[in-house]
Amino acid sequence: RAADIECKLVVLGSGPGGYTAAFRAADLGVDTVLVERHATLGGVCLNVGCIPSKALLHAAAVIDEADAMAAHGITFGKPKIDIDKLRSFKTKVVGQLTGGLASMAKQRKVRVVQGVGTFVSPNELEVETADGKKLIRFEYAIIAAGSQSVKLPAFPWDDDRIVDSTGALEIKDVPAKLLVVGGGIIGLEMATVYSALGSEVTVVEFMDQIIPGTDADLIKPLAKRLGGKLKGIHLKTKVVEAKATKKGIEVSYEGENIPATTVFDRVLVAVGRTPNGKKIGVEKAGVAVTDRGFIDVDTQMRTNVKHIFAIGDIVGQPMLAHKATHEAKVAAEVVAGQKSYFDARVIPSVAYTDPEVAWVGVTEREAKEKGLKVGVGKFPWAASGRAIGIDRTEGFTKLIFDEETHRIVGGAIIGPHAGDLISEVALAIEMGSEAADIGLTIHPHPTLSESVGMAAEAYEGTITDLY
Ligand code: FAD
């Protein structure tokens, strides 16, 4: 069969991985086709993930800040919420970015094909478009087809009161009673938004702490502050059934200190994401997929089939946009003949809750499990002039050092702006910095970033000042 489109490179999926790969390849002179099933580019992150959630979290933060100022003599009154306007703000933010991507694709002469793509051979992708099937013949392919929310089978998904993160981000309205199933990053971010907008929010988490996997001390201040705002956070609790009734969604649980059943107006299920590896016909191209749907790659992002690459959520954890973009550049550069490879030492993670939680590299938990010889430098924000000035002293910054070399191997921060502050720690790890390098770096005063220098000084035993 004759191909409808011939190209050197086809990229499947236009999320942070896909658009970055397509743009980088085009910049290096590679004739590139980008296939996306949705009308807008940007994938989960820009359309229904990172970006709309942060726009809504900004609104939540302003509401909470205004509320907190009452204790210091400034009262704004109860916020009046125009949900349609808030939704328009979110839509405008998303539109600005996805529209920007469309023009960047045009500028670079990346051909965008809208439709659902499926591999039919090692060098052909068939795309189901509005004008029928189109066959794309390629020399190289980069798979960036991402992931989707896990749908728990215990829930009646045909009822629109049960939503995943995409449904929750639509903010159709503000439900009086919201249940969030899953106390991970996405669940807690959405709980923060809806609680600020006025919903009574309950969170249930199967594991013994929120944001499972992080150090227990790190999430303590978050659990405390959230606990004061939400109806409840129930750990070690499992939802066993959810029934759609006229009154609402009737949920039954197994767990301690929780009623057997409760009725909610809406239920958000945020229990993780699953890769799309088994939905794109890659087996026809000879690409191996794991049982869970991930595609294994080497450090050049090549799959077991040498001319087919994979990047982003579909290749494994952590499922984060900034991992996808860096992997994307590597894959595109290798296609263009460069000798690039992915060798990031660490990838930071951030929960954009209030307070924010951010961590990078080795955690104390991991150090203990692996028997690593590490030491910790911790700086409580109660001793930070800036944190006191903004009345947010619950946070802290901790850095983890290799005891032999005093090189930094990890770090974690909780408090406002932790997500921005963690970059310095990531850079220090990438640069192989020692505690003294960080402690001797002059940080501007009074900033929250000083806490990074102070934590290093605390480790070195050279800390003197209390700001
Ligand atoms: P995706 O963004 O999933 O894009 C894949 C694209 O492929 C999609 O557009 C899809 O339509 C398309 N596609 C799939 N199959 C086909 C096919 N057969 N044919 C055509 N097109 C196809 N990460 C962060 O780093 N920071 C955050 O703050 C953050 N917040 C998040 C909040 C939420 C609510 C969610 C759900 C996720 C969040 N993430 C965040 C994760 C982030 O969105 C993902 O890690 C990132 O989008 C992965 O990029 P990707 O390119 O691998 O795939």
Boltz pocket constraint, residues with backbone or C-beta under 6 A from the ligand:
constraints:
  - pocket:
      binder: B
      contacts: [[A, 12], [A, 13], [A, 14], [A, 15], [A, 16], [A, 17], [A, 18], [A, 35], [A, 36], [A, 37], [A, 38], [A, 40], [A, 42], [A, 43], [A, 44], [A, 45], [A, 46], [A, 48], [A, 49], [A, 50], [A, 51], [A, 53], [A, 115], [A, 116], [A, 117], [A, 118], [A, 144], [A, 145], [A, 146], [A, 147], [A, 165], [A, 166], [A, 186], [A, 276], [A, 279], [A, 280], [A, 311], [A, 312], [A, 313], [A, 314], [A, 318], [A, 319], [A, 320], [A, 321], [A, 322], [A, 323], [A, 324], [A, 350], [A, 352]]
      max_distance: 6.0
